[in-house]
Amino acid sequence: MASNGTAVNGGESINGSAEEKKVFTFSPQPTVEDIRRMQAEFTDERDWKQFHQPRNLLLAMVGEVGEVSELFQWKGEVAEGLPDWSEAEREQLAHELSDVFIYLVELAEKCRVDLPQAVLRKMALNRIKYPASKVHGSAKKYTEYDD
């Protein structure tokens, strides 16, 4: 664990550089399914299921994305790892990103989308749309590449 509480990989070098940079990794627990269950229990305990329909969840998630955006507003470019942010700012970001994630997981549940499997399928499609040999180092959209 890094001093700021984030998990990091045990000293793996990035791009073979002499400067050792820690690679960020997520903790293995809880799983997406664990989070889905915890949120379902939280919602059931409060009788909020009646309000947590797909449209409402989507709009709530968009609102939370707006709150994440506010944290970055007027800061200019922000370096990876947020080295210039205070612990309070980092904690606020963690709260808002958690809200977004919780709503995303619940929306996926209500829409019967197995999110981890959908991610795997989408990543496979992206590998086809954006072959590394064709797009390396470019930010163009897949429709802008010559075949």
ABEGO torsion letter per residue (X at the ends): XBAAGBBBBBGBBBGGBABBBBBBBBBAOBBAAAAAAAAAAAAAAAGAAAABBAAAAAAAAAAAAAAAAAAABGAEBBBBGGAABBAAAAAAAAAAAAAAAAAAAAAAAAAGBBAAAAAAAAAAAAAAABBAAAABGBABBAAABBX
